[in-house]
Amino acid sequence: MSRRTKRSGESGGAMPATGAGLIRFFEEDTPGVKIGPYAVMIFAAVLIILVLAGPYILKLFTTA
């Protein structure tokens, strides 16, 4: 009898339990604010710009 070796492309059976648990966790509906990824990226960019430009903006309104 000849031995058959498993090729790298063949799947050996069921997925591990951790993979199935992660999928189920992220599919659950949870209460709270739902924000899309595009809005989060825009908010992050605006926040970074405000932090970097903050000292220059404050100089305009303060008198020394």
Rosetta constraint file for C-alpha pairs under 8 A:
AtomPair CA 6 CA 10 HARMONIC 6.88 0.50
AtomPair CA 15 CA 19 HARMONIC 6.63 0.50
AtomPair CA 15 CA 20 HARMONIC 7.13 0.50
AtomPair CA 16 CA 20 HARMONIC 6.94 0.50
AtomPair CA 17 CA 21 HARMONIC 6.18 0.50
AtomPair CA 18 CA 22 HARMONIC 6.30 0.50
AtomPair CA 19 CA 23 HARMONIC 6.48 0.50
AtomPair CA 20 CA 24 HARMONIC 6.31 0.50
AtomPair CA 21 CA 25 HARMONIC 6.08 0.50
AtomPair CA 22 CA 26 HARMONIC 6.33 0.50
AtomPair CA 23 CA 27 HARMONIC 6.33 0.50
AtomPair CA 24 CA 28 HARMONIC 6.54 0.50
AtomPair CA 35 CA 39 HARMONIC 6.51 0.50
AtomPair CA 35 CA 40 HARMONIC 6.92 0.50
AtomPair CA 36 CA 40 HARMONIC 6.54 0.50
AtomPair CA 37 CA 41 HARMONIC 6.30 0.50
AtomPair CA 38 CA 42 HARMONIC 6.35 0.50
AtomPair CA 39 CA 43 HARMONIC 6.10 0.50
AtomPair CA 40 CA 44 HARMONIC 6.10 0.50
AtomPair CA 41 CA 45 HARMONIC 6.19 0.50
AtomPair CA 42 CA 46 HARMONIC 6.21 0.50
AtomPair CA 43 CA 47 HARMONIC 6.13 0.50
AtomPair CA 44 CA 48 HARMONIC 6.20 0.50
AtomPair CA 45 CA 49 HARMONIC 6.23 0.50
AtomPair CA 46 CA 50 HARMONIC 6.17 0.50
AtomPair CA 47 CA 51 HARMONIC 6.19 0.50
AtomPair CA 48 CA 52 HARMONIC 6.18 0.50
AtomPair CA 49 CA 53 HARMONIC 5.93 0.50
AtomPair CA 50 CA 54 HARMONIC 5.48 0.50
AtomPair CA 51 CA 55 HARMONIC 7.99 0.50
AtomPair CA 53 CA 57 HARMONIC 6.22 0.50
AtomPair CA 54 CA 58 HARMONIC 6.12 0.50
AtomPair CA 55 CA 59 HARMONIC 6.34 0.50
AtomPair CA 56 CA 60 HARMONIC 6.80 0.50
AtomPair CA 57 CA 61 HARMONIC 7.10 0.50
AtomPair CA 58 CA 62 HARMONIC 6.29 0.50
AtomPair CA 59 CA 63 HARMONIC 7.57 0.50
